């Protein structure tokens, strides 16, 4: 009988060890593509073509990163990603700000200023979250053409705001649903206006869900390829489309090290966002879950 507790302890330790081994294997499997990209982005091309892509570089070089970023021109087209990086910045920043602010206002109205048919309206907005990108291409192209926004950064901002509004409204509605109605009613009695209540009562307490929404929208807008390829022209092309063109336009010898460096440059902003604010993203999700 005395050996039973020891056996249970040993069994528990063995279980934990097996779990840790499984997690490590999954992590290695998940991170292996990133490792391959990073290692080969600092190798000379001859070394990549010579064999093992998993091997560490014998000669380190940052020339592929410079080639991927450089905006030197061949004819009329830049060969690097730098101009398209700034196109993406000019698209992402206003799209995220506008969609987040509009989502917050929608969530505020749908929870604190109830009206007839509000649940139906929210259901329709929620349904919009599940509409595939491909379905809206032709209607959106016609609308952008009628508004004179086809092939412009402003048009891409509009597309991403419209498509992301269902998600941002969902986040803020669920978060505000548990906010005390008594505070809003008291503010109304004191004569506070619609925007005064929003700005002074709800918005200051919305930090966690704002972080969640910003990270969600930033990731979706930055990584989008289909809308950029469909609605952008050369002057407004985002970085994801330019990366595809960089890889596809290579003739003769494929510069794999440049392609890997370009892919990492394209992924770097979202990676930085998650590294810097990832823990706040998790806290925001948990806050919304507890409140909702």
Long-range contacts (C-beta under 8 A, 24 or more apart in sequence): 36-260, 37-260, 37-263, 37-264, 38-260, 38-264, 40-256, 40-257, 40-260, 41-65, 41-257, 41-260, 41-261, 41-264, 42-257, 43-257, 44-257, 45-253, 45-255, 45-256, 45-257, 48-256, 48-257, 49-256, 64-255, 64-257, 64-258, 64-260, 64-261, 65-261, 65-265, 67-255, 67-258, 67-261, 68-246, 68-258, 68-259, 68-261, 68-262, 68-265, 69-261, 69-265, 77-234, 79-246, 81-239, 81-242, 81-243, 81-246, 81-262, 81-265, 81-266, 84-237, 84-238, 84-239, 84-241, 84-242, 84-243, 85-239, 85-265, 87-153, 87-232, 87-235, 87-236, 87-237, 87-238, 87-239, 87-242, 88-222, 88-238, 88-239, 88-240, 88-269, 90-153, 91-153, 91-156, 91-157, 91-160, 91-221, 91-236, 91-238, 92-218, 92-221, 92-222, 94-157, 95-156, 95-157, 95-160, 95-161, 95-164, 95-217, 95-221, 96-214, 96-217, 96-218, 96-221, 98-157, 98-161, 99-160, 99-161, 99-164, 99-165, 99-168, 99-213, 99-217, 100-168, 100-210, 100-213, 100-214, 100-217, 102-161, 102-165, 102-168, 102-169, 103-164, 103-165, 103-167, 103-168, 103-169, 103-170, 103-171, 103-172, 103-213, 104-168, 104-172, 104-198, 104-202, 104-203, 104-206, 104-210, 104-213, 105-198, 106-165, 106-168, 106-169, 106-172, 106-173, 107-169, 107-171, 107-172, 107-173, 107-174, 107-175, 107-176, 108-172, 108-176, 108-198, 108-202, 110-169, 110-173, 110-176, 111-173, 111-176, 111-177, 111-179, 112-176, 112-179, 112-181, 112-184, 112-197, 112-202, 113-194, 122-169, 122-173, 125-165, 125-166, 125-169, 125-170, 126-166, 126-170, 127-166, 128-163, 128-165, 128-166, 129-166, 129-167, 129-170, 133-163, 133-226, 133-227, 134-226, 136-163, 137-226, 137-230, 140-231, 141-230, 141-231, 144-231, 150-231, 151-231, 151-232, 151-233, 151-235, 151-236, 152-233, 152-236, 153-232, 153-236, 155-231, 155-236, 156-227, 156-228, 156-231, 156-232, 156-236, 156-238, 159-227, 159-231, 160-217, 160-220, 160-221, 160-224, 160-227, 163-227, 164-217, 164-220, 164-221, 167-213, 167-216, 167-217, 167-220, 168-213, 168-216, 168-217, 171-209, 171-212, 171-213, 171-216, 171-288, 172-206, 172-209, 172-213, 174-288, 174-291, 174-292, 175-206, 175-208, 175-209, 175-287, 175-288, 175-291, 175-292, 176-202, 176-206, 177-291, 177-292, 178-291, 178-292, 179-205, 179-291, 207-284, 208-280, 208-283, 208-284, 208-287, 208-288, 209-284, 209-287, 209-288, 210-284, 211-277, 211-280, 211-281, 211-283, 211-284, 212-281, 212-284, 212-285, 212-288, 215-273, 215-274, 215-277, 215-281, 218-269, 218-270, 218-273, 219-270, 219-273, 219-274, 222-269, 222-270, 223-270, 239-265, 239-266, 240-266
